């Protein structure tokens, strides 16, 4: 073979190898991108499924303690929708029908059984012991299934989607088979969104159309605002430096002193927020002392009475939620949050948006129904420990006067039930969760 031919063959071979190598590299890159895309999709589906299961667990627990047909109907409707969303998320995962059939069946039973109980309640019939037992079984497993899905999420973050994950679905399906059989006779129909908040009950509803507290107050100048700001920053007036104008629903002047800042509303000159740079490294006071300091500070600064609600300790700062107290009635929407440093007891933060948006002149509440009449709307499964009157906001921002029943559940849970003081409708149920950092509701 001539030398020139040999060179041509070798060159051609190298070119083919290079092209093949490039093709393989492109395929590897495309496969890697596809795998990453699929992993992201599976992760999103797992997150949605986990969120739905967590909501289902909370809704089922609330149904255990619902005392009116209207309240039960609203919970059942929400539960049915959430169960449907959970099934949609489950369908997006790469697991076989055998692995998910029992879970699909469970989610269908959750929605169908809940709706059947709702129809029964609307007809005036109480839940039987057998039905309550079935509802308890559904509730117990919803928590376990939620924990298992959360474990899968954690594993996916480190290992991706693998065989061990599908094995968890197998295990969950086996356990569900027994549960499905146990409740099938009672449910009779097998066909087929906690919010954890620590801002206190109904704090999601602080944003009404306009700030009620200051809408009729006189506008103040920047110099007048500086004098007010200096009191919060604990400095001389000339040391409170104007920083910026805050626009939005609530307009304000922002002042600073060192690393501290405060916003004073243009109308009325009310503190919108205060943030101080102090970061406590130790804990020298108790949570009870922190709550007392927050209460005293808010009552002094805003010139009105407050009732401490819930609190959360984070990074050695205790944030206390304080609701305006109208005589003996708690107005949960009129909320001020005060942060107390756990080393010195210094006030390091104030957030008064809830108060500014919702506080207004109100007449002393005159409920049409008595506490005793309202007690009949509370589930017999709850042990009532105390009763308060409270004004809460619905999602449509309408205020309603309620009796707040502080209760114990069958498993020693702390439950709040809000019964309309005029109609005896069950307006809301909240579950209190005690943590190392404080008390939360869901």
Secondary structure as GFF3:
##gff-version 3
##sequence-region A 1 442
A	DSSP	alpha_helix	3	64	.	.	.	ID=ss1
A	DSSP	alpha_helix	69	91	.	.	.	ID=ss2
A	DSSP	alpha_helix	97	122	.	.	.	ID=ss3
A	DSSP	alpha_helix	129	159	.	.	.	ID=ss4
A	DSSP	alpha_helix	163	187	.	.	.	ID=ss5
A	DSSP	three_ten_helix	203	205	.	.	.	ID=ss6
A	DSSP	alpha_helix	222	233	.	.	.	ID=ss7
A	DSSP	three_ten_helix	237	239	.	.	.	ID=ss8
A	DSSP	beta_strand	241	246	.	.	.	ID=ss9
A	DSSP	beta_strand	252	257	.	.	.	ID=ss10
A	DSSP	beta_strand	260	265	.	.	.	ID=ss11
A	DSSP	beta_strand	271	275	.	.	.	ID=ss12
A	DSSP	alpha_helix	287	302	.	.	.	ID=ss13
A	DSSP	beta_strand	306	314	.	.	.	ID=ss14
A	DSSP	beta_strand	317	326	.	.	.	ID=ss15
A	DSSP	beta_strand	329	341	.	.	.	ID=ss16
A	DSSP	beta_strand	347	351	.	.	.	ID=ss17
A	DSSP	alpha_helix	353	358	.	.	.	ID=ss18
A	DSSP	alpha_helix	371	375	.	.	.	ID=ss19
A	DSSP	beta_strand	383	393	.	.	.	ID=ss20
A	DSSP	beta_strand	399	408	.	.	.	ID=ss21
A	DSSP	beta_strand	414	420	.	.	.	ID=ss22
A	DSSP	beta_strand	426	435	.	.	.	ID=ss23
A	DSSP	beta_strand	438	441	.	.	.	ID=ss24
###
